[in-house]
Amino acid sequence: MTSTHTLTQGHIPLLVSMPHVGTSIPDELQSCYASRALGVEDTDWHLPRLYAFLQEMGASVLVPHFSRYVIDLNRPPDDAPMYPGASNTELCPTRFFTGDPLYLGGQAPDAQERVRRRTHFWQPYHDALSAELARIKAEHGFALLWDAHSIRSEIPWLFEGRLPDLNLGTAAGASADPRIGQSVLATCSQSPHYSAVLNGRFKGGYITRHYGQPAQNVHAIQLEMCQSAYMQEEAPFSYDETKALAVQPLLRKMVESALETCVRCYEQ
């Protein structure tokens, strides 16, 4: 555990990153935000609990402490848009997912503050992520990165209509061996209660696109899960035990399918 993140090292060739589960906003920054922001409504709520099976599997898990409202760990350091032509959240977000201003007037971070946040919050997480992938690859010869996310099922500012329940992304096939994405999608199809898509609206953010390098034996896949599958989507954003228990077996099968397929890619 560090001041910015917690890394739990496992013993299998799988690292699960959860870049948007942090909820802390530093005391010295809180007065800059609209009061609503302190509720951190756009958090990827409860994912460590939903993915509790990872400990039993022996996976490595990386989670941040600070909210995406401080800095978005799944955006590139140069703040280039992930989805040109669509509404995008920034490296240091300035809007809620509703499109409303996140900061009080004149309090949004300037260029110097953005650099400071990138240095103090973004870089340590990525240093840890990169080092853990290197450790896994050195031990096993390859590594699989699963980037775990969740989102409200309907957010008009970001996308039209309602999302499928399970949104898989492999950067349009560039971040992982194609067999990995297809195997996970096939696993989803075995459960008719949940809709799924591969490389739809969410194809993977910076983490998936940057670290997924199949030619270098590192494969990355993102799952953006609708929060309606396991929790209450509106405040107080409560965990729904009944829904969670229903979807967890499928979620575990998806992760296991990705890992098993990745392993088969390297069997002689």
N, C-alpha and C positions, 0 to 999 in steps of 0.2 A: 504493500500500500504506500502511495506517495500522496503529496498534497493535492494532486490533480486527478489521479486515477488509481484503480486497483487492478492488478494483474494476478490471476490465479493460473499457475502453470500446470498443465496436464501431462499425460504420457502417451497420447495418441496424436496423429498428424493433423489435428484440427484446432484452429483458433476461431473463437466466436467473439466478434467485436460488437459492442452495443453503444454506438457513439452518441446517442441522444437520450440516454436514461438519466443523466445528471439533472439535479434539481436545485443546486446551490447557486446563488448570485452573491458575489462578495459584498460585504457590508458597505464598503466605500463606493460601490457603484449603484446601490439600490435607489438612492435619491434621484438618479438620472432617468429612471424608468417611470412609465405610467404605472399607477398603483396596481392596475390589473395584471401587469407583467409579473408581479411577485407570486402570482398563482401558477406560473410556468405551465400554462394550459397546453402548450404544444409539445410537451414531453412525450417520449415513447414510454408510456407508463407501464410499470410492473413487469418488464421483460425479464429481469433476473429471476423473478418468481415463476413466470411462465416457462422459462428454460431451465428450471431447477434440475432437470434430468441430466444436464451437461456434466455435473459433478460425478454422477454414477458412470457416465460414459468415459470420463477421464480426459475431457477436452480442456484446453486452455481458454480462459475467459478474460476479456479486457473491458472494463467499464469506467467511465469518467465520473467525476464528482460534480462538475459544474454544468449548468444549464446551457442548452444551445443558444439561449438568449445572450449569453456572454460571448460565445464563439461557436460556430458550427464546425464540428470536427470532420464532417463529411463533405466539406467544400475545399476546393484547391486553394493553396496559399496565395495565389495571384487573384483570387476571387472571380475567375472566369465563370460565366453562367454554365450550369450543368445542362439546362434544357433551353437552348436559344429559341426565342420566339414565344416562350411561355413565361408565366410568372415564376420567378426564382427567389429563393431565400439566399441571403448573402453570407459571406464568411463571418461577418459580425451583423447579424440580422437587424433590420430596422423596422420590421413589420410583423405583426401577428399573422397567422395563417388566414385570418379573415381579411387581411390587407390593411388593417388599422395600424396607426403609428405605435411602435413599441416604446418609444422614448418621449419624454416631455419636450416641448419646443426648445430647439437649440442645444439639446443634450445628447444627441446621437454621437457616437465615437468619431473623432476626426482621424486623419491619416496616422498621426503619431500614436494615438490610442489603439488603433487597429493593429499596428505593428507590435505594440506592447502585448496585446492579448494573444497575438499569434505566437509570440515568443514564450509567454508564460503559461498558456493553456493549450494551444494547438500543438506546438512542437513536442512537448513531453509525451503526449498521447501517441503521436506518430513515431517518435523514437522507440517507444515501448512496443508498438505494433510491429514495426520493422524488425526490431531485435528478436521478438518472439517468433516471427515467421522464419527468420534466419536460423534460430535455434532448432525449430521443428524440422526445417529442411535439412540441416546438418545431421540431425539424428535419424530421420526417416528417408531422406533422399527427395522428398517432395512435401508440400504443405497445402492444406485446404483452408481457406478463409471464408467463414460464413458471417456476413454482415447483417445483423439483426435489427429490424426497425418495426415500428407500428405507427398507424395514422388513423385519424377519423375517416370513416367511410365516405363522407361527403364534405368537400371543402371547395366551394365554387371558385374561390380566388386562385386555386392551384390547378384544378381539373374539372371537367364537365361530368355531370352525372354521378353515379355511385361506382366506386372501385370494386373489382373482384375481391373476394376475401383474402386471397393469397397472391401477391404480386412478386414474381421472381425476376431477377435481373442478372444478366451476365454480360452487360455492355454490348448487347446485340451479338453475343457469341464470342467476343474478343477476350473476355477475362477468365474463361474456363474452357476446358475440353467440352465440346458440344454434348458429349454423352452425359455429363454431370447435370446440366440443366434439364435435359430431356428425361433423365431418370427421376429427378425430383418432380417434374411436371406429371410424369406417369404415376408416381406415388400419390400425388394430389387427386388424380382422376379416379382413384380407387375409393375415394370418399365423396359420395354425391352431395353431401350436405354443405360442401364448401366449394366455391368457384375459384378458379386459378388461371393465371396467364403467365407466360414467359416473355420477357422483354416487351411489355406493353407500355403504359404510361411511365412506369418506373423501371429503368434499365440498369440501375446501379449508380450510386454517386461517386464521389472522388475516391473513396476507399476501395470500392470494387474495381473501378477503372484503373487506378494507379497501381495497386498491389497485385491484381490478377495478371500474371505473366506466365501463361502456360508453357511458353518456350523455355522459361527458366524454372519450370516445375513448381510453380505457385499458381493455384487456381482459386478464384474468388467468385462467390455468388451472393447476391443480396436477396433478402426476403423482407418485403414491406407488407405486413399483415394488417388487415383492418381491425381496429380496436373493438368493433362490434362483435368480433368472434370470441372475445374473452373478458370484456370489461364494460363499464358504463362510459359512453363516449362524452358525456357532459359532466360538469362539476357535480359532485366531488371526485369524479373519475375513479370510482370504486372498482376493485377487482371483483369479477363475477365468478365465484368458485364453480358453479354449475357449468357455465360456458367454458371456463378454462379446462376443467377436467374432461370435457368432451373433445376439445381440440388438441390437447397435449399429446395424446397417442399419435395423432397424425403428424404433428410437428416433429416429434421425435423420429418417426419413420422417415420424414423428409430429410432431416439432418443425417440420419444413418444411411439413407440411400445415396446422398451426395458423397459421403465419406467412402462407402463401399465401392461406388463407381470410380471415385478418384483412385482408390487403392488398385482396382483392377486395371486402370490405365498403365500401371507400372509393374504388373505381374508379367513375368517372362513365360 
